[in-house]
Amino acid sequence: MTDKNSSSARNVEAPRGFSVAQAAAYLGICRARVYALVRSGELEARKLGARTIILRDELDRFLDSLPPFRGGA
């Protein structure tokens, strides 16, 4: 017998919008650095009331824009 609730829970997609703390965890950096990236315009954020939200697509765009690591110091 299949449990519909357990299979549907596994099919839940990652959230489209992240809080600053979630975005920091996604990027592997601290919250202060996320705020600095937003202030500098390197990362675009949205406001929903007092909440700051960063879209997953924006986080992926930011990661894709970083230069590749070539090794060395």
N, C-alpha and C positions, 0 to 999 in steps of 0.2 A: 504494500500500500504506500502511495506517495503522499507526502505531506506538502500541500500546496503552499503553506506559509513559509516553510524553510526554503523551497526552491525559489519563491519570489524574492525572498530576502537576499539570496545570492545574486540575483539579477539586478539589484539596485545599482544604478550608476553613481560614479563619484559626483560630489556636488559641483554645480556650475560656478557658484560664488563662494569665496573663502573669506573668513575673518582675517584680520592682520595676523593673529596668532597661528591660524591654520596655514596662511600663505607662507609665513616664516618657516613652519615645519615642512611644508611642501618644497620650499627652496633650500632648506637646510641652513638657514641663517637666523639671526635674532630679530625680534620684533622691531627694535630700534633701527636696524638696517632697512627693513621693509619701509618704515616711515620715511627714512632718508631717501630711498629710491623713489617714493611717491612725491616727496617735496621737490626732488631734482627733475622730475618729469620722466625718469627712466621707466617707471611703472605707473600705469593708469589705474586709479581707484574710483569707486563710485560711493555715494553716500545714500544711506537709507536711514533717515532720521539721524541719530547720533552714531550709527554703525558705519564703519568703513568696510567696504566689500571690494574684493579684487577678483575678477573673473578668471577662471581656470585658463581660458584661451590667452588672456593677457600674461599670466604667469608662464605659460608655455612659449609665448612669443618672446618674452624676456630671456628665458633660458636659451632659446634658439639664437638669440642675437649675441650671446656671449662668445668671445673668441675661443677657438679650440686650444686645449692645453698641449704644448709641444714638448713638455718635459723640462728638465733642468731646474734651476733654482727659482 
